[in-house]
Amino acid sequence: MQAEKTVNSCFILPILPHKIGNVRDFWDDVSEKYREDTGDQLRGTGVKRMLAFLQAMPEKGDYLVLFLQSAHSLGETLKEIFSTDVEYSRYLTDQFKDFTGIDMAREESLPDVQMLMDWKDTRQYLEEKDMLKMPWCFAVPILPGKSEELLRILKEAENTRMPEIEDMMRHHDIIRSLTCLQRTKDGDFMVRHIIASNPLDDLIEAYTACNNKTCAIARKMIKEFTGLDFADPKHKPHVELLFKWDETRGFETADQVIAYTE
């Protein structure tokens, strides 16, 4: 039986100043008060899995960082979610416009996202490692004028250094790594979705302390293209899980979300 094809995407949306409370209230409502409508809307538009995180970026502001796994392209999926002529679609559009300032029902407002790398560990024994199921999303800003060079280097690395990159991922118990480039009016961002066995803070700490040659090259690239040194606490991505849903298990309970983020 052939596996159903899905499209994986990660992207960011800015949060307007003083709207963090509105954002948290919204995700609580769609997970609890409107959970049936939310599940129906996501399933009806082909969404298989969705994650939403809150991330504060120094000198940039607050952002939603989202991951979508869908039966359709990101653009098609978002148009279906926000532009259908049903009451709940209009509710979602109004809420997103309230805390992001973006009208998601307008095609020109949809995220401009380009896939850079999508890697999944397919070793058979991973089926036995149930703890390897902690998904995270975060973003880092790319320095002005550096995006095209970054694209070139990542493409070259994918073609010539993939075995070393895979070894680095496995060393840190990462089983899925998705990297996207997103162009916004506030500059370009690298947006990542990973699935690993550890909290994101622990994973980044291990990565910054790693003396593996590939880790050292990756740290140098991050510094060159983003200006960030993850060894500096103020540069580490700090994220908060707001929403977690998939078509099989539905929503996480509030207790599960709290445990996940501790």
N, C-alpha and C positions, 0 to 999 in steps of 0.2 A: 504493500500500500504506500503510495507516494505521500510524503509529508506536505501539509498545507503550507504554501509559500506565504511568508509574512515580511513586512517592511519595518525595520527598526530605526528610530530617529530620536535624537535628543536635542533640545533647544532651550533657550532662555527667553524670559519676558521681564522687562523692568517693572519694579513696583514704585508707584508714586510716593513721594514723601508723606509720612504720617498715615500710611494705609496698611501697615503691618497687621493691626488689629482686624481690619476688614478682611484681609487675606486669610488669617487664621479662622475667623468666623465662617467665611465662605467654605473652606475645605471641611470644617466640622459639619456644616449643614449638608453638603453634598454627600458626605459619608454616613450621616445619621438621619437627619430630618427628611432628606430627599433621596435616600439610598436607593429606593426602588426606581425612581425616575432616572437617577444617574446611571444605574446598571443597565436599564433599558436603552438609554441614549447611547452609551458606549457600545453595547452589543449591536445595536441597530446600525451603527456607523462603521462596524468592522473592527473596533478596537479589541485587541486580545489582552493587552496589559498596559497599565498606566501607573507612573510614579510622579509625584510632585515633591520637590524639596525647596526650602527657603535658604538662600545663601546671601550673606552680606559680604560685599567686596569693597575693601578699602579704596577710597577715592572714586569709587564708581557708584555705590549705592546698594540697594537691596534688589534681589532678583528671584524670580521663580525659575527653577531648573527642572525641566520635565523630560520624561522618557515615555515614548509611545511605541507600542508594537501593534501593528495594524495589518489588515488584509489589503490596504490600499496605500498609496503614497501619502506622505505627510500632508501635502497641500490638499489632496482630495479628502482625507480624513477630517482635517480641521474645518474645511468648508461644510462637510456634512454635519459636524458637531454644532457649528455656530450659525449656519445659514439656512437651516431647514425651517419651514413655516409651521413650527409647533411652539407652544408656550414655553416649554422647558429650554429649547434652543435659544429663545429670546432672553430668558432669564440668565443663562450662561453668558450670553453676549453682553448683557447689561452689567453683570457682576465683573467680568474681566475688564470692561471699559472703565468701571468705577475705580479699580485698584491698579490698573496698568496705564490707563489713558489711551489704550489701543482698541479700535473697533475691529474685533476678530471676524466680523461678518463681511468685511471688505477684503477682497482678494489681495490688494496691494499691501495690506497690513500683515499678511501671513509671514512667518519667519523665513528668511533666506538662508537655507541650510544646505551644506555640501558634505557628503560622507567622505571622511579621510581614511578611516581604517575600521574594519569590523572583524574581530577575531573571536573565535570560540574554541575552547579546548574540547576535543572530541574523544579523549582517551576513555576506554570502556570502564575502567575502575572508578571513574568519577561518579557513576551511578550509586556507588556505595557510600560516598562522602556527603551525607546529608547536611553537614554543617556549612558546606560551601554554597550558601544561598543568601548572602547579604548583599543586596543591590544598592548601589550608591550613584548619585549624579552630582556633578559639580562643573564649574566653568572657570576659565582663567582668561583674562584679556590679553590679546596679542598686541605687541607694540606696533605703532603706526608704520606702514610700509614694509612689514615683515611677513605678511600672509602668503604672498606668492612664493617667496623663498622657502617658507615652512612647508607649503604644499609640495614643492619640488623635493625637498629633503625627505619628507615622509614617504613619498612615492618611491624614491630611490631605496630607502630603508626597507620598505615592504618587498621590493624586488630582490634585494641583495643581503639583507640581514635578518630575515624573518626567523630563522632557527634560533638566533641569539635572543631576539625579542620574545619568542615563545618561551625560552628557558627562563628569562627574567620574570615573565608573567607567572609561570608555574612555581618559581622560587618563592614568590610572594602569595601563593595560593589564589591567584586570579584565574577564574575560569571563563570570563567573558569581558571583552574590552571593546567598547564602541566609541569612536572619536569623530566628532563633526566640527566643521568650520561654519560659524554663523556670522554673517555680515549685518551690522545694525547701524543706526544713525549715531550711536555712541562708540563706534569702532567695531573691530572684529574680535570674536571670541572663539576659543577652543572649548568645546563642550564634550564632557565625557560621561559615559555610563559604564560602570564596572560591576561585576559580581565577584565577590571574594569571601573569604572565611573570617575576616576581621572587620571591626569598626574602621571607618575611613581615617580617623586620627591615628590609629595604630598602624594602619597600612602605610600612610605617608611618613610616619616616624621611621618605620622599618626601611622604606625606600631611601630616605635621606641618610640613613646610617649604613646602608649597604655599600660594600667595597667591590662589588661585582663591576666589571668593566662596562657592561651594557648599562647598568644603573648610573654609573658616572657620566657616560655619554648622554643619557636621558636628562640628568640633572643640568648638565651644561647647556643642552638645547632649550630646556625650560627657561633657564636664566637668560639665554641669548634672545629668545623670541617673545618672552613675556616680561622680562625684567624681575621676575620673582625668584626668591630663594626659599624653598620650602623648609629649610632648616631654621628660618626666622619665623617664630610663632605668628607674627602679624601677617605673614604671607600664606600660611596654611589655609586651605579651603575648609571652612566650618559650615556644615549644612544641617538642616533640621527637616526630618521627614514630616510632610503634611498629609500625604494621600498615597494609598497603595491599594490597587485593585487589579484583579485579573478575572477573565471570563469563567474560569473553573472554580476558584476559591472565593470569588467576590471580594468583599472589603475586609481589611484587617480590623480587629476590634480596637477600641481606644487603648486597652491594656497592652495589646500586642505592639501597637505603635510606640507607646511609652517604653516598653522593654527594648524595642529595636533601636531606639535612639540613645539609650543609656550605655 
